[in-house]
Amino acid sequence: MAGLSVSLRASTILAAALIAVTAALGSARSAESDQCAFPFTPTAYEDLKDRELFLNTIDLAAFNMLFPGDPFFGLPDLEVGPRDGRHKVPGNVPPVLLKAIGWIESSITQAAGNVPWGAIGPALISFDCGHGVAQVTSGMTIPTGEGGRGSPEQALVATHFAYNIARGAFILADKWNEAPENRPIAGVDTDGNPQLIENWYFAVWSYNGFTGPGADRSNHPLDPIYDSWPRAPYSCGPTGDGKGHNRANYPYQELVFGCAAQPPIVDGEPLWQAQEVTLPDLDSPVFAGALKLSNFVFPYTRMDMPTPQPFHIDPTARPSPSLRKKILGTPQLQVSKETVSVGFTPETGAMTGSVDVSNGGTGVLAWYATTSVPWLRITPYTGVAIGKDLPCARDAPCDRQGHFEVSVDPARAPAGLRNATVTVRALGTNQSVTISVEMSQVIRLGAPGITRN
């Protein structure tokens, strides 16, 4: 496991990316692309091949134990009950569904496919701006920070696996809460109980898009593009298990439920305990009637359905609170310089200064740099630095520091000598460091090689 090659790492991502055109998976985009939150690809830490770190993080996120109360990364309360009597309960989601979604979306990886296991490299960003483990697309398609920059929240989604996973859990819970105003209710006979895995059918469907016939990617189970019912269940397991493995043959929710029941095998072991899930029986008038194509009309009030039987409850035990501290660590922000000198000439352009960002503590430190004046540039302005507690695989590139360059925008810089500052923040903490920047414009006089500041 420690000596895996780049090609093996990439092949695993490729397996998840085969459905990219139709199911919003994908590999890292070009650093020059400006169609997503960042005009560059931030760095991220990639787990070891066993994904133990990421799987434990998924368990914490599912029980709302990562960032409870956070409006962006904490789970909201879930609305349950009949259409005319909804009430709220504390927000938890079945961990096995988050794991299956993570595998379908990204093979449970945070970095691009060419980054080896146990290494740092470009974050995983798909063609449609899906980021990281959970392939978070919502809120990641345009910069939402000040001055046309990606925001700190977007930086956490792109760079830090825990925040990415937590955001994916939030999105799934938010899709659940779109019923009944914008989605049908699953489990009208069980009070829409979210402990029942089968009742997440419409929420899982919505995670990839509540779409039907005619869409670029239809997820309607009765769309004629899919095989007739009953069809062989989808499997994330080995190809010889007698089940289906072509993702294009299944709507998204059947991919996820099938993956929960038939988990991927890594080094001879399943990544999680297989969990049976019952799909709606499309031969039964109860479900076929609710899901018929003529009912697929907003606000989908005629699609409410009972809980498919037998129903199941995820047996995953609530994690120990100590696991959170172990996973998030205690990052300590450090920078290599307190002062940086930069300059420019009209003839040659900007001269840059470089800064290294280190994590003197543990876990992943997601850093984010801003300037005090608009004529200073920072490239890139977000990334990660990791503590010594996180394993780096043997022979894997694992520069634990982050790096950025400070330069002047000649078109906006004032003449002469000027002072400014760069502030580097450790996102998710209250830590920040201020770096002094001295800018000077170099003016050439007469003879070549003679300059005056």
Residue pairs with C-beta under 8 A, 6 or more apart in sequence:
1 48
1 49
1 50
1 117
1 267
1 393
2 48
2 118
2 393
2 394
2 395
3 393
3 394
3 395
4 49
4 116
4 117
4 393
4 396
5 116
6 114
6 115
6 116
9 46
9 113
9 114
9 115
9 116
9 117
10 113
10 114
12 107
12 109
12 113
13 27
13 106
13 107
13 109
13 112
13 113
13 124
14 27
14 113
15 107
16 25
16 103
16 104
16 105
16 106
16 107
16 109
17 25
17 26
17 27
17 113
18 25
18 247
19 25
19 247
19 248
20 26
20 27
20 126
20 127
22 216
22 217
22 247
22 248
23 104
23 208
23 217
23 247
23 252
23 255
24 105
24 126
24 128
24 130
24 135
24 137
24 208
24 209
24 217
25 104
25 105
25 106
25 126
25 130
25 135
26 124
26 125
26 126
26 127
26 128
26 130
26 135
27 112
27 113
27 124
27 126
28 41
28 111
28 112
28 113
28 114
28 122
28 123
28 124
28 125
29 35
29 36
29 41
29 125
29 126
29 127
30 41
31 40
31 41
31 122
32 39
33 39
35 129
35 141
36 125
36 129
36 131
36 140
36 141
36 142
37 129
37 131
37 140
37 141
37 142
37 143
37 144
37 150
37 151
37 154
37 158
38 143
38 150
38 154
38 155
38 158
38 380
38 382
40 379
40 380
41 112
41 122
41 123
41 125
42 122
42 123
42 155
42 158
42 159
42 380
42 382
42 383
42 384
43 120
43 121
43 122
43 123
43 159
43 383
43 384
43 402
44 110
44 111
44 115
44 120
44 121
44 122
44 123
44 124
44 132
44 158
44 159
44 160
44 161
44 384
45 110
45 111
45 119
45 120
45 161
45 364
45 384
45 386
45 390
46 109
46 110
46 111
46 115
46 116
46 117
46 118
46 119
46 120
46 121
47 53
47 54
47 108
47 109
47 110
47 117
47 118
47 161
48 117
48 118
48 391
48 393
49 117
49 266
49 267
50 266
50 267
51 108
51 266
51 271
53 161
53 327
53 390
54 102
54 108
54 109
54 110
54 133
54 161
54 165
55 99
55 108
55 271
55 272
56 319
56 323
56 327
57 66
57 161
57 162
57 165
57 327
58 95
58 98
58 99
58 102
58 165
58 169
59 95
59 316
59 319
59 323
60 66
60 162
60 319
60 323
60 324
60 327
61 75
61 98
61 162
61 165
61 166
61 168
61 169
62 92
62 93
62 94
62 95
62 98
62 169
62 316
63 92
63 95
63 318
63 319
64 74
64 75
64 90
64 91
64 92
64 169
65 318
65 319
65 321
65 323
65 324
66 73
66 74
66 162
66 165
66 166
66 324
66 328
67 73
67 74
67 163
67 166
68 74
68 75
70 166
72 153
72 167
72 170
73 156
73 163
73 166
73 167
73 170
74 166
74 170
75 91
75 92
75 93
75 169
75 170
75 173
76 91
76 170
76 173
76 174
76 177
77 88
77 89
77 90
77 91
78 88
78 89
78 90
78 91
78 92
78 173
78 176
78 177
78 194
79 86
79 87
79 88
79 176
79 177
79 179
79 192
80 86
80 87
80 88
80 89
80 191
80 192
80 193
80 194
81 87
81 191
81 192
82 185
82 188
82 191
82 192
83 180
83 185
83 301
83 304
86 180
89 194
91 173
92 194
92 195
93 169
93 172
93 173
93 176
93 194
93 200
94 195
94 197
94 200
94 314
94 316
95 314
95 316
96 197
96 260
96 272
96 273
96 275
96 314
96 316
97 172
97 197
97 200
97 204
97 256
97 260
97 314
98 134
98 165
98 168
98 169
98 172
99 108
99 260
99 263
99 271
99 272
100 236
100 255
100 256
100 257
100 259
100 260
100 263
101 134
101 168
101 172
101 204
101 207
101 256
102 108
102 133
102 134
102 165
102 168
103 236
103 259
103 263
103 264
103 271
104 236
104 247
104 252
104 255
104 256
104 259
105 130
105 133
105 134
105 135
105 168
106 124
106 132
106 133
106 134
106 135
107 264
108 133
108 271
109 124
109 132
109 133
110 123
110 124
110 132
110 133
110 161
110 164
111 119
111 120
111 121
111 122
111 123
111 124
112 121
112 122
112 123
112 124
112 125
113 124
114 121
114 122
115 121
115 122
116 393
116 395
116 396
116 397
117 393
117 396
118 391
118 392
118 393
118 396
118 398
119 392
119 393
119 396
119 397
119 398
120 384
120 386
120 392
120 397
120 398
120 399
120 400
121 397
123 131
123 132
123 158
123 159
124 131
124 132
124 133
124 135
125 131
125 158
126 135
126 137
128 137
128 141
129 137
129 140
129 141
130 136
130 137
130 140
131 137
131 140
131 157
131 158
131 164
132 157
132 158
132 161
132 164
132 165
133 161
133 164
133 165
133 168
134 164
134 165
134 167
134 168
134 169
134 171
135 168
136 157
136 164
136 167
136 168
136 171
138 171
139 153
139 154
139 157
140 154
140 157
140 158
143 149
143 150
143 151
143 154
144 150
144 151
144 153
144 154
145 151
145 152
145 154
147 374
149 381
150 158
150 382
152 368
152 425
152 427
155 366
155 368
155 382
155 427
156 163
156 164
156 366
156 427
156 428
157 163
157 164
157 167
158 164
158 382
159 364
159 366
159 382
159 383
159 384
160 364
160 366
160 384
160 427
160 428
161 364
162 327
162 328
162 364
163 366
163 428
171 207
172 200
172 203
172 204
172 207
173 203
175 183
175 202
175 203
175 204
175 206
175 207
176 194
176 200
176 203
178 203
178 206
179 185
179 186
179 192
179 202
179 203
180 299
180 301
180 304
181 299
182 298
182 299
182 300
183 202
183 203
183 206
183 210
183 299
183 300
184 202
184 290
184 300
184 301
184 303
184 304
184 305
185 192
185 202
185 304
185 305
186 192
186 198
186 199
186 200
186 201
186 202
186 304
186 305
186 307
187 193
187 196
187 198
187 199
187 305
187 306
187 307
188 304
188 305
188 306
189 306
189 307
190 196
190 199
190 306
190 307
190 311
192 199
193 199
193 307
194 200
195 313
195 314
196 307
196 311
196 312
196 313
197 257
197 260
197 275
197 277
197 311
197 312
197 313
197 314
198 277
198 278
198 307
198 308
198 311
198 312
199 307
199 311
201 253
201 257
201 279
201 280
201 308
202 210
202 303
204 252
204 253
204 256
204 257
205 219
205 251
205 252
205 253
207 252
207 256
208 217
208 219
208 252
209 215
209 217
209 219
209 252
210 219
211 217
211 218
211 219
211 220
212 218
212 219
212 220
212 223
212 293
212 296
213 220
213 223
213 224
213 225
213 293
213 296
217 252
218 225
218 251
219 251
219 252
219 253
220 251
220 291
220 293
220 296
221 229
221 251
221 253
221 254
221 279
221 280
221 282
221 291
222 282
222 288
222 291
222 292
222 293
223 251
223 293
226 249
226 250
226 251
227 249
229 281
229 282
229 283
230 282
230 283
231 244
231 249
231 250
232 242
232 243
232 244
233 243
233 244
233 254
233 258
233 261
233 262
233 279
234 243
234 244
234 245
234 247
234 249
234 250
234 254
234 255
234 257
234 258
234 259
234 262
235 241
235 243
235 244
235 245
235 258
235 259
235 261
235 262
236 258
236 259
236 262
236 263
236 264
237 243
237 262
237 263
237 264
237 265
237 270
238 265
239 245
241 262
243 258
243 262
244 250
244 258
247 255
250 258
254 279
257 277
257 279
260 274
260 275
260 277
261 274
261 275
261 276
261 277
262 274
263 270
263 271
263 272
263 273
263 274
264 270
264 271
265 271
273 315
275 312
275 314
275 315
276 312
277 312
278 308
278 309
278 310
278 311
278 312
279 308
280 287
280 290
280 291
280 305
280 308
281 287
281 308
282 288
282 291
286 305
286 306
287 305
287 308
290 302
290 303
290 304
290 305
291 303
291 305
295 302
295 303
296 303
327 363
328 363
328 428
329 361
329 362
329 363
329 364
329 387
329 389
329 390
330 361
330 362
330 363
331 359
331 361
331 362
331 363
331 364
331 365
331 385
331 387
331 426
331 428
331 429
331 431
332 359
332 360
332 361
332 365
332 387
332 426
332 431
333 357
333 359
333 360
333 365
333 367
333 424
333 425
333 426
333 429
333 431
333 432
333 433
334 357
334 358
334 359
334 360
334 433
335 355
335 356
335 357
335 358
335 424
335 433
335 435
336 355
336 356
336 357
336 358
337 353
337 355
337 356
337 435
338 435
338 436
339 435
339 436
339 437
339 438
340 353
340 355
340 406
340 422
340 435
340 436
340 437
340 438
341 353
341 437
341 438
341 439
341 440
342 350
342 351
342 352
342 353
342 376
342 406
342 407
342 408
342 437
342 438
342 439
343 350
343 351
343 408
343 439
343 440
343 441
343 442
343 453
344 350
344 351
344 407
344 408
344 410
344 413
344 439
344 441
344 442
345 441
345 442
345 443
345 444
346 410
347 444
349 410
350 377
350 407
350 408
350 409
350 410
351 407
351 408
352 405
352 406
352 407
353 405
353 406
353 407
353 437
354 403
354 404
354 405
354 406
355 403
355 404
355 405
355 406
355 422
355 424
355 435
356 401
356 402
356 403
357 365
357 367
357 383
357 385
357 401
357 402
357 403
357 404
357 424
358 385
358 400
358 401
358 402
359 365
359 385
359 386
359 387
359 400
360 387
361 387
362 387
362 388
362 389
362 390
363 386
363 387
363 389
363 390
364 384
364 385
364 386
364 387
364 390
365 384
365 385
365 386
365 387
365 402
365 426
366 382
366 383
366 384
366 426
366 427
366 428
367 382
367 383
367 384
367 385
367 402
367 424
367 425
367 426
367 427
368 381
368 382
368 424
368 425
368 427
369 378
369 381
369 382
369 404
369 422
369 423
369 424
369 425
370 378
370 381
370 422
370 423
370 425
371 377
371 378
371 406
371 420
371 421
371 422
371 423
371 437
372 420
372 421
372 422
372 423
373 418
373 420
374 409
374 412
375 408
375 409
375 412
375 413
375 414
375 420
375 439
376 406
376 407
376 408
376 409
376 420
376 422
376 437
376 439
377 406
377 407
377 408
377 409
378 404
378 405
378 406
378 422
379 404
379 405
379 407
380 404
381 404
383 402
383 403
383 404
384 402
385 400
385 401
385 402
386 400
387 400
388 400
392 398
392 400
406 422
406 435
406 437
408 439
413 439
413 441
415 441
416 440
416 441
417 438
417 439
417 440
417 441
417 453
418 438
418 439
418 440
419 436
419 437
419 438
419 439
420 437
420 439
421 434
421 435
421 436
421 437
422 434
422 435
422 437
423 432
423 433
423 434
423 435
424 432
424 433
424 434
424 435
425 431
425 432
426 432
440 453
441 453
442 451
442 452
442 453
443 451
443 452
443 453
444 450
444 451
445 451
445 452
